[in-house]
Structure formats: C-alpha cells, structure tokens
Amino acid sequence: MSFVEFPLWAALPVALLLVAGSVLTLIGSAGLLRLPDFHARMHAPTLGNSLGLTCVLAASLIAAGVHGQRLVLQEILITVLIVTTSPISTILLMQAGIYRKRDLAKNAPQSGSDTNTNPQ
C-alpha cells in the first residue's frame, strides 16, 4: 500500500467535510434519543444522517478523485440511493405510526362511559 500525500487544497475540504458529516450525523442520532414522540423522532435522524452521509461521501469523492486522478461513480451512486430511499422509508414509517395511533384511538374505551359498573 503506497501512501499519497494530499495537497492542502484537497486535504482541507476533505477534513472539513468529514468533521461536518460526523457532527451532523451525531446531532441526528442525538435527536433520535432526545425528542419526545415517534413522529418528532423521525425527522432528526432522516435529515441529519442524510446530510451527514452526503458530506462524508463528498469527502470520499474528493479524496478518491485526487488520489486516482479520476471521478469515482460509487460515491455518487451511494449518495443518490441514500438520499432517495431515506425519505421514502421515513414516509412509510410515519404513515404506519399514524395508522397505529388511529387504530389505538378507535379501540380505546370512551372516557365518559362507566366500565366498572356491574349490571346484575
């Protein structure tokens, strides 16, 4: 394995993108733990992790381009797939949560009815 020294014009954006991507992913993951309910918890990881992953993949794209003197299409494909599938899966999970909440509300006993009376 040979070590290639990156020029400063390439190393600086790669380092900044990696740090930014890591911070955004950490913020999105912390939002998953800290937000109060299911629907609020879905937004932070989707937005934070998608943007964080995009930053990390952009850093990888720059590093691979400088190292190999060519454009690497794997990073572009990964970015496109993650950015398109993450919101779709979030929408499906949110709809499932809405349907479950609706079913639980429909099957819950009425607050005005007295269920403890025993008519004999």
Residue, then its C-alpha position, 0 to 999 in steps of 0.5 A: m500500500s503506497f501512501v499519497e500525500f494530499p495537497l492542502w487544497a484537497a486535504l482541507p475540504v476533505a477534513l472539513l467535510l468529514v468533521a461536518g458529516s460526523v457532527l451532523t450525523l451525531i446531532g441526528s442520532a442525538g435527536l433520535l434519543r432526545l425528542p419526545d414522540f415517534h413522529a418528532r423522532m423521525h425527522a432528526p435522524t432522516l435529515g441529519n444522517s442524510l446530510g451527514l452521509t452526503c458530506v462524508l461521501a463528498a469527502s470520499l469523492i474528493a479524496a478518491g478523485v485526487h488520489g486516482q486522478r479520476l471521478v469515482l461513480q460509487e460515491i455518487l451512486i451511494t449518495v443518490l440511493i441514500v438520499t432517495t430511499s431515506p425519505i421514502s422509508t421515513i414516509l412509510l414509517m410515519q404513515a404506519g405510526i399514524y395508522r397505529k395511533r388511529d387504530l389505538a384511538k378507535n379501540a380505546p374505551q370512551s372516557g365518559s362511559d362507566t366500565n366498572t359498573n356491574p349490571q346484575 
